[in-house]
Amino acid sequence: MTAPTALPTARTAGRPQLRLNIQEAEFNRLFQAWFRCLRNHGAPFNRVPGAKRIHPATYPSLYPKAMKACEGRQPIHLS
């Protein structure tokens, strides 16, 4: 017997899916495509001295237009 899986919703249908066995190169490719889309829609990617790279997904409410425009590229975790 297999465990039930979550059915796609309108917000998740068609989005890239992160499988448990995803390879690092594929993981990076999916996120880079999303980040590129966000950047192309005006969301800045900045570096803060002494901190990791800051990206718009950290503060999605500051970049609603970019987040909405790129929603279909945002990878989702399968459960």
Beta strands, then each sheet from edge to edge (+ up, - down):
strand 1: 17-18
strand 2: 46-47
strand 3: 53-54
strand 4: 76-77
sheet 1: 1+ 4+
sheet 2: 2+ 3-
end
